[in-house]
Amino acid sequence: MGYKMKGFAGFKDGDKKTKVSKNQQKIVGEQTGEIKTDKRGHKYVLQDYNTDYGIMKGDTVKLSGDFPRVGSYLMGGDYYGKQTKKSLKRKSGPRTYKIKNEK
C-alpha cells in the first residue's frame, strides 16, 4: 500500500527535472539563425520559426556567457530564457529574450 501525494500526477517517461521559473520560455537552438554581434559587442541570434512555446519568428535571443556553438550557429538543444524588461513594456512587435549558459 503506497502513499499518494495530493495533487501529484507523477513524472512522465523521459521528463527531466529542470529548474524552470514561471516567467521563462523554452528556446530551441536548432530553430535560431546565425550568431551576430550588435554595436555594443553583445551577441544575439534571431528566431527563424514560430514555435508552440510562444516564441515568434524575428524575436531576438540575447546570449550571455559562453555558449556551445557549431561554426557561427548556436548548438542545438533546449535553452530557457526570460523576456527583457524593455520587451515586457512593448505592446506589440518582436520580443527580446535573454538566456544564460548554466554550467
C-alpha positions in Angstrom: 0.0 0.0 0.0 1.6 3.2 -1.2 1.1 6.8 -0.1 -0.2 9.1 -2.8 0.7 12.7 -2.6 -2.2 15.1 -3.0 -2.0 16.9 -6.4 1.0 14.9 -7.7 0.4 13.2 -11.0 3.9 11.7 -11.2 6.7 12.1 -13.7 6.2 11.2 -17.3 8.8 9.0 -19.1 11.6 11.0 -20.5 10.9 14.1 -18.5 14.0 15.7 -16.9 13.6 17.7 -13.7 14.9 21.2 -14.7 14.6 24.4 -12.7 12.3 26.5 -14.8 10.6 29.5 -13.3 7.1 30.5 -14.5 8.5 33.5 -16.4 10.9 31.5 -18.6 10.3 30.5 -22.2 11.8 27.4 -23.9 14.1 28.3 -26.8 15.3 25.6 -29.1 18.8 26.1 -30.5 18.0 24.4 -33.8 15.4 27.0 -34.6 17.7 30.0 -34.4 19.8 31.8 -37.0 23.4 32.7 -37.2 25.1 34.3 -34.1 25.5 38.1 -34.7 27.1 40.9 -32.7 25.4 44.3 -32.1 27.1 47.7 -32.0 27.9 47.3 -28.3 29.6 43.9 -28.8 26.7 41.8 -27.4 26.0 38.5 -29.1 22.5 37.6 -30.2 20.6 35.3 -32.5 17.2 35.7 -34.3 14.4 33.1 -34.1 13.8 31.6 -37.6 10.5 29.8 -37.0 7.3 30.3 -34.9 7.1 27.8 -32.0 4.4 26.3 -29.8 6.1 27.9 -26.8 5.2 31.4 -27.8 8.5 32.4 -29.5 7.8 34.0 -32.8 9.8 34.4 -36.0 12.0 37.5 -35.7 12.3 37.5 -31.9 15.8 38.3 -30.6 17.6 36.0 -28.2 20.5 37.7 -26.4 23.3 35.4 -25.3 25.2 35.9 -22.1 28.2 33.8 -21.2 30.0 31.3 -23.4 27.5 29.2 -25.4 28.2 26.0 -27.2 28.3 26.7 -30.9 28.7 24.9 -34.2 30.5 27.2 -36.6 28.7 30.5 -36.3 25.4 29.0 -35.1 24.1 28.2 -31.6 24.3 24.5 -30.9 21.0 22.6 -30.9 19.3 21.9 -27.6 16.8 23.4 -25.2 17.6 26.7 -23.5 15.4 28.7 -21.1 15.2 32.4 -21.2 13.3 35.4 -19.8 11.9 38.4 -21.6 13.9 41.6 -21.0 12.3 44.5 -19.1 12.1 46.6 -22.3 10.5 43.8 -24.2 7.8 43.4 -21.5 6.9 47.1 -21.8 6.3 46.8 -25.6 2.6 46.3 -26.6 3.4 44.7 -30.0 6.3 43.8 -32.2 9.1 41.4 -31.8 10.1 40.3 -28.3 13.6 40.1 -26.8 14.7 37.2 -24.6 17.9 36.7 -22.6 19.4 33.3 -22.0 22.3 32.3 -19.7 24.5 29.3 -20.1 24.3 27.2 -16.9 27.5 25.2 -16.2 
